[in-house]
Amino acid sequence: MRLSKLVLLVPLAFLAAFFYIPLISIIKTGLWDNGPTLKYIAAVLSNNYHQRVILFTIGQAIASTFLTLALGLPGAYIFAKYDFPGKSLLKAVLTVPFVMPSVMVALGYILLFGKSGFITQIIGRDLGIIYSWKAILLAHAFYNFPIVIRMVSSLWQRVNPHYEEMAMALGARDWRLFWKVTLPLISPAIFASAMLTFVFCFLSFSIPLILGGYQYATIEVDIFTSIMVLLDFKTGSALAIIQITLSMLFMYLYLRSLDAYARREEQRVLQRPKRFTRKDVFSLKGLLIGAYSLAVLLFIIAPLLAVLYDSLHFNDQWSLEWYRRIFSTEYNPMFGATTLDAIRNSLTFGFATVFLSVIIALPVAYALHRWNFKGKRLFDVLVMLPLASSAITLGLGYIRIFHGTPLYYTAWLIIAAHTIIAYPFVLRAVSTSLKKIRPNLWEAALSLGAKEWKAFLRVELPLALGGVIVGAIFAFAISIAELGATYMLARPEYTTMTVAIYRFLGARQFGSASALSVLLMAISTASFLIIERIGEEVW
């Protein structure tokens, strides 16, 4: 036990240095002025503009969550109940949006719904979606749609068919069967996915800023504006405190919902999906699935296809010119490096993030899985808190803590930020895998004389290897798509693909931005195909 606790000190020290201390520095700024004070928080809460921003942030998060559920639940049903050619590939492609950089999402929606976009040209008029609250809701649904699909379909497949058969024998059919039997059984997954979606929408920064503008600012945008534009650290820190307090509450609710979700997912019964036949295609259910597929194509797949199409056109002709340019070794003064350097940086930071995330997540996952101690629920919330914290807040904390130190403006600080952002997904994936292992295997190893840590390394860890791999892949995908903290902390020579895309968009060079975005999509799709093969979940 002593060695195990000593190993746990390493990830806790890392979290303290690169998450809690920067976070505390921001909190201290908002609560201290020659002594403890609440005047800055009171000033924010009494200001009409900040009140409107806070209410809009919560309102858009609620609306985005309901829209995401409306788009995701039918898809979860299809993936849980039916088998069809290309199912794994389609599920991997539909998961790609979750790790796409926000600037790429903005590009996709601009190419589709902008004044010169494809949809606008087809129908002959501007729908007024871009630069409005409608664009924010659609983009958030685009991002979080995969969460609902994967979490709900995973649990739906594990609904014991005997319950439904018994209800049908008693006369329940169709909607009544779903409402009275199926829905209560899958409700933990619906609530958990809804809470996670709400947290991500509540913490959204780039989407409201790019697609909504300052008219539809969220708390994140307000924090960034107060500190980086107005240089008002007191107001920005007060806003950050309000945001952290609310996000901690939402994260606590999410973790509570995960317990119920995990208990339901432990069921060993796994329904075999039905083959989707030609007869099903022409039935009423087939028509409804077809209509739903068109909606998904328009709002989820079409932005990706629009970026792909744009990357293959140069001067209104089919061409690979944009790809030739992004693989060129020519120095680009726009971001102070070559595009190849940006690709190399993204891959380097991604692999380093994977290594550190796994090293940090494994001891924490083991402690949560194996130990019972007072305050365990609070410990779980605290180690998962990075999931409920934004990259902008993290970047600002790093600026305050590490400015003037040798770490400032180095690659190591970027890797640390990426690790803090990605590690909760590794922790959740490993924890989920560990919960599926029968405890008698560990007990048998102990009875044969193995030490606690040796039983974990030799028995449990190999059985949880799938979760480790899935978490590592997710960490890599999140790292290469991260923008906020990287943009604030990177010197020109550390430009990543996402920062380069942002620079290209700012210069209206959509072709180069699209080509780099397609490269990111290809890497993410390959990553999630591996996840599909392994069969583990990260949520």
N, C-alpha and C positions, 0 to 999 in steps of 0.2 A: 504493500500500500504506500510505503514511504517513497519508493522509486516512482510510482504512478503519480503521486502528488507533485514530485519534483519535476516530472516531465510536463505536467499541466502548467507549471509556472512559466514555461517558454511562451505558449500562446497568450497567456494572460498578460505577460509583460509586453508582448507585441501589441495587443489590443490597447493596453494602457498608454503606450508611447504614441501610437499612430491613430487612435480613435478617441479614447476617453479624455486624455489631457487636452488635445485640440478642441474637443467638444466643451470641456470645462472652461477653457479660455474664452470661448464665445459667450457662455452663460455668465461668467464672471463680469465680462464687459457690460452686459445688459442689466446686471444686478448690483453693480458697485459704482459708487461715485463719492469718494471720501468716506466710504462706509456702505453698509447694505442699504439698498433702496429698491422700491418698486415703481419709482416715478416714470421710468422709461417705458415699462410695460403698460402702466396706466395711461401714459400719453398715447401709446399706440392704440389701445382699446377705446380711447375716447375720440380718436381722430376719425372723421367720416370716411376719408379715403381708405385708410387701413381697415376700418370696419367692413367696407364694401369688398375689399380684396379678400379678407378672411371668409366672409359669407360666400363670395363667389367661388373660392377655392373648395369649400366644403360642398357647395351646390353642384359644381361641375363634376366633382369626384363621385357624388351620389348618382348624378345623371349618367356619367360615363360608365359606372358600374352596372346600372340597369341596362344600358345599351349593349354592353359587353355580354351580359347574361343572355339577353335576347338573341344575340348573334351566336353565342357559344353553345347554349343548351341543345338546340336542334342538332348541331354538329356532334356534340358528345353522344347523343342518342344514336346517330348514324354509325359512329366509330365503335360504339359499344355493342350494337345489335347486328351489324352487317359486315360481311367480308366481301371484298371486291378486289380486282386486280389493281396493283399500284397503291394499295392502302398505306403501307409503311412509308413510301415515298411522299404521298400526299400529306400524311401526318407530320413528316419531317419538314416539308415545305411550309405547312401552316404554323409550325413552331418558330420558323425563322424570324417573323416580325418581332418576336419578343426581345431579340438581341440586336435588332437593327438600330443603328445610330439615329437619333431624332432628326438630324439634318437630312438624312436619306429619306425618312418618312415625309418630311416637309417637301423635299424634292418630288417624290412620287405624287403627292396630292396636288402640288402646283402644276405638274405635267398633266394631271388628269382634269382638275377642276379650275385651274387658273383661267384668266381671261383669254389666253391662247391655248388652253389645254385641249386634250383629245375629246373629252365629254362635251365641253363648251362648243367645240367645232361641230360635233355630231348633231346636237340639239339646236344649235344656232343662237344660244343666249347664255349669259353668265348666271349660274345658279346662286351666286353670292355665298358660296361655301368658304372659300379661302379668306383668311383674315377676319374670321368671325368665331363665335362660340360653337357653331356647328362643326367647323373644322377641328376644333379642340376635341369635341366628343368623338368624332369619327376616328381621329388619329389615336386617341386613347383606347378605343375599341379595337383598332388595328393592333396595337401593342399587346393588349391583355387578353384578347381572344384565345391565344394558345393556352393560357392558364386554365380557363374554364373547360376547354376541350379536353385537356389531358387529365385534370383532376377529376372531373365529373365522369368522363368515360371510363377511367380506371376503376372507380367505385361502382359504376353502373354494371360493369361486367361481373362484379363480385356479388351482386344481389342474388341471394339464394332463390332459385326458381320455384322452390317448394312453396314459398310464401305466396307468390303470384298464382300458382296452381290451386292452392287452397282457397284463395279469394275468388278465383274464377268458378270453382266448384260451388261456392256460395252465391253465385250470381253476379259478381262484379265483372264489368267489361269496360274496355277502352278507357275513356276519360276517368270514370269512377275508379277503375282499377289503378290507374296511374296516381290519382289524387289521394286515395286512401291507403295504398300499399307501397307503390314504388317511390313516390316522392318523399315520404318520411324516411325511407331507407337510404336515399341518396342525398338527403338534405345536408348532412355534414360536409359533403364535398361542395355543394352549392354555396353554403355559407362560408366555408374556408376560402374558396376561390373568389367569392365576392369581397371578402375582407382584404385579401391580398391585392386584388384589383383596386379597391378603394385606396389602400395605402400608396400604391404606385401612382395613381391619379392625383392623390392629395399632394404628393411630393414632386409633381411634374414641373419641369422648368423650361426645357427647350421648346416643347410643343406649344404651350401658351405664348411664349415669347415670339416664336417664328410664325405660327399660324394664327395667333390671336392678336398679337401686338400689345402695347401697354394699356389699351382700352379693356382688355380681358386678362389683366395681370393676376397671377396667383401669388401666394405667400413667397414662393421661391423667387419669382421675378421681383417681387417687392424687396426681398432681402438683397438680391444682387444689385438692384438699382440703388438702394440706400447706401450700400457699402462701396461698390465699385464705381458708381457714377457720382453720387452725392457726397461720398466720403463720410457718411454719417454712421459711424460704427456703433454708436449707442442704439439708434433706432433699428439698425440691421440686426444687432444682437438680441434686442428685445423681441423682434419678430421671430428670430430663430428659436428663442426660448418657447414662445407660444407654439411654434410649429413642432418642436421636439416633444413638448408636453402632450399635444394632441396625437402625434404619431406614435408615441409610446403607448398611449391608451389603445389606439387601433391595433398596434402590434400585439398587445396583450390579448385582445379579443381574437386576433388571428391565431395565436398560439393555443388558446383555449379550444378554438374550433378544430385545430389540427389534432388534438387529442381524440376527439370524437371521430374525426376522419380516419385516423390511424387505426382505431379500434375496429371500425367497420371494414377497413381495407385488409385487416388480418384474416378475414374469412378465406378459407381455403377453396371454397366453391368458386369456380371461374366458368362463367357461361361461354359456350362456344358460339361465336357469331354465325348468323345465318348467311347463306350464300345469296347475294343479290342477283336474282334471275331476270331474264328478259320479260317474264310475266310481271314482275314487280315494277319494271320500268314504266309500263303502261297502266298501272293501277293508280288510284287516287293518292296513295302514299308515295308512289313514284313521282307523280306530278308535283306534289308538295316538296319532295326532296329536290326535284329539279329547280323549282322556284327558289328554294333556299340556296341551292348551289350557285344560282345566278347572283343572288345578293352577296354571297361570300366572294364570288369572282369579282364583283364590282368594287367592293369596299376593302377586301383583304388581299386578293391576288393581283387585281388590276394595278395598284400602285407599284408593285414589284415588277410587273410586266412593262409598265410605262417606263421605268428606269432602264430595264433591259433594252427596250426598243430604242430609247434615246441614245444609249451607249453605242448602238450599231449604226447610227446615222451621222454622217458628216456632210455638210453642205447639201442636205436633202437627198443624199444618196446612201445606199448601203455601203458601209465601210468599217474597217477595223482601226481607223486612224486614232480614235480616242484611246484605244488600248495600246497602240504603238507609243503614244505620248506618255501614258502613265508608266510604262516600262522603260522609258528613256532615262539615260544617265545625265541628262541635261539639268543643270542647276535651275531651280525655280525660285526667283526672288520673292514670290508671293508669300511663301512660308519658310524661306531660308534654308531649303534642303532640296534634294531630288525626290521625285515621287517614289523611286526605288528605296530611298532611305526611309521614307514614311512607311512603306510596306515592311521593310526589315525591322523598324522600330516596333511596329504593331505586333509582329510575330515574336520578337524578343521579349517584349513586355508581357505578352500572352503566356509564353512558356514559363517565365519567371513567376507570374501570378499563379499558375497552376501549381508549381512546386511549393510556394509559400502557403497557398490556401489549403493544400492537403496537409502540410506539416502542422498548421494551426488547428484545422478542423478535427483531425483524428483524436487528439487527447481530449478536446472539449466534448466531442460526440461520445467518447468512451465514458467520461465522467457523468454525463447526463443519462447514459444508458445503464451503467453498472452501479453507480453510487446512490444511496439515499441519504440526504442530509437536509438540515433545516435551511429554509430559504431556497430550495431547489427551483421553485417556480420563478422566483425573482432572478436567480442566476440564469435561467433559460431565457428570460426576457432580455437581460443585460447582454448576453453573448449574441443574441439575435438582433440587438438594437441597430447595428449597422444597416440591416435590411430596411429599417424604418427611418434612416437618415439619408439626406441627399448628398450628391457629389459636390454641389455648390457649397453647402455648409461645411463639408469635409475640407474642400479646397481652401475656404476662408480660414478655417482653423489651422491648417498647415501654414498659411501665410503668416498668421499671428505667432505661431509657436516656433517655426523653423527659419523665419526670416533672420538673416545675419548668422546662421549656422552653416557649417560645411555641407549639410544635406540639401540646403535650399537650391532650387533650380538644377537638381541632379536627377539622373534616371532612377536612382534608388527611391526617391520620394514619390515619383510617379508609380513605380512598382508597388510601393507600400499602399498608396491610395487605391490602386486597382485591386490589391489583395483584400483590403477592408471591404470594398464594394462587392467582391465576388465570393468571399469565403462563406457567408451565410448559406449560399446555395450548396456548397460542398458539405457544410455541416448538416443541412437538412437531408441531403441525399444519403450521406453515411448513416445518419440517425435512423432514417426510414429503413435502410437495409439491416441495421443491427436489430431493430425491433422485430424483424421477420425471422430471426434465428431462434430456434428452440433453446430455452435456457438449460435444458438437461445436457446439451452437448458441452457447454462450459463447465457445468457441475461435474461431468464425467472426467474432464481434463484435470480439474482440481483434485478429484478423488484419486487420480493416478499420480499425484505428486507435483503437478505443474504449478508454478507460481501464477498469481493473478495476471500479471502483465504478459507472461509467456503463454497462458491459455488464450489471451486475447489475440496475440500475434500469430499463434500457430493454429488456432481453431476458428475464432470469430472473424478475424480480419480477412482470411481467404474466402470465407462465405459471404462477406460483405464487399468483396472486391468490385462487384458490379456497380454498387452505389458509389464507391470511390472513383471509378472510371467515369461514371455519368457526371458526378459533381465536378471532376477535373475538366471534362469537356465543356460543361456549362461555364466554369470559371474562365476558360480560354475564350469562349465566345463572347462573354460579357466584357472581358478585358479589351479585346480588339475592337469592340463597338463603343467603348466608353469615351465620352467627350468632355463633360463639364469640368471635372477635376484636372484632366490632362490639359485642357485649354488654359486653365489658370496657372498651372505649375510647370509647363514644358518650355524649355528654350527652343529656338528654331531647329537646332540639330536633333531634337527629340520629337519632332512632329510625327504624329501617327496618321493612319489612314483617315480616321474620323475628323481630325483637325484639318487635314488637307481637303477633305470634302467640304468642310465648313468654309474654308478659304476660297475654294472654287465657286461655291454658291454665292459668296459675298461679291465675287468678281463677275458673276453671271456666266461663268464657264460651266454650263450644265453638262456638256458632253464628258469632260474629264471627271466631274463629280459622279456622273452616272456610271462610267467605266469602273471607278474605284468602288462604288457601291455594289456593282455586280460582283466584283471580286470578293467583297465582304459577304455577300449573299451566298456565293459558291462555298466559301469556307464554312459558313454557318450551316448550310444544308448538309454538307458532308459530315459535320459534327453531329447533327441530329439524326442522320441516318445510322450512325454508330450507336447512338442512344436507343434508337428503335430496335436495333439488333440485340442490344444487351437486355432491354425490357425493364429497366429500372426507372423510377420517377424521381424528380428532384424537388417537387413542390412540397 
